[in-house]
């Protein structure tokens, strides 16, 4: 008599993919989670990134371009579209009308919060197989990587010149 194999995929054990493949595969998993949730809210990934940048700051357009890795003209179009959806607003800097800062509207803040909670549930499912200690370790390491990357991006930004009257 032939023994039946269990249905579904055989249980696999994680292997060390190495730094390159491990980070790339992790980025694919996170990107996939973000894309699924973005689709639920009728947002593109770059719109999601804009909301994320604006959650805790009101940067100028050049800073938004730096944070998103886009040229300033692309950011202008992105902000225009978000503004039409009443998610963001622009304001000129007092004393220098050339510098325009971008901030979330109340609707934008509400959407950003809902989106973040929904993504958090997706990412919790992603790390469900990790112990509490490993989750804390992953959080610390991811924070360090993100911090150093942001520092690198900001350091590469050309210094702003001050005009004196």
Secondary structure by P-SEA (a helix, b strand, c coil): ccccccccccbbbbccccaaaaaaaaaaaaaaaaaaaaaaacccaaaaaaaaaaccccccaaaaaaaacccaaaaaaaaaaaaaacccccccccccccbbbbbbcaaaaaaaaaaaaaaaaaaaaaaccccaaaaaaaaaaaaaaaaaaaaaaaaaccbbbbbcc
